[in-house]
Structures are given as C-alpha cells and as structure tokens.
Amino acid sequence: MKKIVRLKALIILLFVLLLFACSQNENNKSDVGGYESAEAIERGDVVITSDGLSNFDRFEDFLDHISKKKEDYIRITSYTIEGDPIFQDLHYDGKVIQYKHDNTHDEYGEKKVDTDDCKKILKKINDGGKTEYYATSCEKDGPILLLEK
C-alpha cells in the first residue's frame, strides 16, 4: 500500500514540475531576442498585444508631426501568438513616410523585410466601429494596415 501511495506522490510531483516548466516557458515566449512587450513599451514603441494597444499617444504625436511636416520616427511592435515580435518602422523625413515591415524574428514566418515609400496615413472607421490606420499612396503596395484601435 505504501508503494502505491509513493508512486502516486511521485506522479503528482512530476506532473506539477511539468506544469511549472511549461508555464515558465509560456511566460518567456514574448522574450524573443530580448525584446519583450514591456521593454518595447518602455522604449516608446506603439505595442499591439492580445491585451490591447500601448503608447497610442506616441502614434498620435507621429501623425501630428506628419501634418506639420516635421521629421519623426516610430516603431509599431506586434506579437505573434507564440510571442515573436513583428516590427513596422515608419520614418517621416518631412516629405515621405519610409515604411519597413520586419518579421525576421517570427519563428514560423517567412523571415523577410519589406519596404515601401508612402505619402499619407489614412484613418478609417471599420464596420465594427474600430478605427484603422493605413499607410497609403505607396509606391509598391497599399494601403498597408498599421494598427487598429
């Protein structure tokens, strides 16, 4: 009888350790290349996670700078389901918005960097009532969805 109790205790212990190990791994998923969402927010990125949107005021500042033809740079960082970062970099030089989409840190993605030059950012309210922002009047593609609020 004691052997059965010990065996059950051992199985429970192993199960608890396995659960702990899996939860630790899951908590670190967004720490790809040392760029977890908390750090991205602290650095001033506009961050899109399953929890919502952070630093949107920084995006509004960027739009204001475009309207004033003032040079600015912003990074929009979103995360895959697995926690890998995807970057959208926007550099406005006073005339053109240089757009760069970088998913090279996405473990399951195509791992490529796309660039384009765009002239405007368009604000659109979709059927669900959410506001979408697009880079438009681009040389290669467009409109390019930047974020949804």
N, C-alpha and C positions, 0 to 999 in steps of 0.2 A: 504494500500500500504506500509506503514511504517513497518507493521508486517512482510510482505514478505521480505523486504529488511533486516530487523533484523534477520529473520530466515536464509536467505542466508548467511549473515555475520557470524552467529553462526556456520553454517555448514562448511563454509570455514575455520573458526578458528579451529574447531575441526579436520578438515582434515589436516591442517598444523601441528597441535600439534601431531597428529597420525604419520604423516610422519617424524617429528623430532624425536619422540620417537623410531620409527623403525630404523632410520639411526643411532642414538646413540647406540642402541643395536647391530647393524651390525658392527659398528666401534670397539666395545669391544669384539667381538667374539673371536679374537685371544688372548685374555687376560684370558686364562683358567689357573687357579691356579697361576696367577701372572706371567706366562711365555709367554709373547707376543714376536713376532718375533724381535722387536727392542732390547729387553733385551737379547734374545738369541744371536743375532749378537754381541752385546756389550760384552757378556761373552766369545765370541770366538767360539761359535758353528758354524758349517757349516750349513747354513739355506737355506731350499728349500721352497719357497713360489710361489704363482701364478705370482709374479713379477720377479721371477728368482732365482738365486743362489748367496748367500753371503758368504764371508770368504772362498772361494775356495782355496786361498793361504794356509790356515791352513791345508786343506786336503792334498795339495801337500807337505807341511812340514811333515805331518804324513807319507806319502809314502816314503819320503826321510829318515826318521828315521827308517822305517822298513828295507830299503835297507842297512842301516848302523848298523842294529841290536841294535838300541838304543830304550830303553823303552819310550812309549808315550801313551797318551790317547786323544781321540777325541770324540765329540758328534755331530751327524748329526741330526738336528731337521727339520722335515717337518710338514706341517699343513694340516688338512682335509679341505674340502670345508667349513665346519662350523667354522673352525678356531681352532680346537683342536690339540694340539701338539702330534706328534709321534716321539719317540726318538730311535736312533740307536747309541749305545755306543760301541766304539771299544777301547780295551786296548791291547796294544802290550807289552809283557813282555821280548822281546828280542828273543823269540822263536815262540810263538803262539799268534794269534790275538783272544782275547776273545770277542765275538760278543754278544750283547744284544739288542733285539728289544722289546720296551716297548710302548704299545698302551693303557695303563690303563687310560689315560686322554681323550681318544676318547669316547665321549658321546654315539656314536652309534656303536662302535666297540666291539670286543669280550672281551676287557679288560684283556689282558694277557701279560706275559713277556716270551719271548723265548730266549734261549741262545744257543750258539754253539762255538766250538773252530775251527778256520780256520788257514791255514798256509800262504795264499797268497792273494793279491789283484790284480785282473786282469783288465787291461784296454782294452776296445773293442770299435771299431767304428761301430755303427749300420748302417742299410741300409739308414736311413735318414741323415747320416753324423754326428750325435751326438755321443759324447764319453760317454760310460757307464763304470762304475766301479763296479766290483763284488768281494765279498769275496768268495774265492774258497778253494778247498781241505779241506772242513769242515767235521767234524765227523758225524753230523746228516743230514744236508741239504746242499744244494748248487747247483749251485752257487747262492749267495744272492746278489741281486741288491742293491747297496748302494746309488748311485746317478747317474744322467745323466747330462751332460754339453753340 
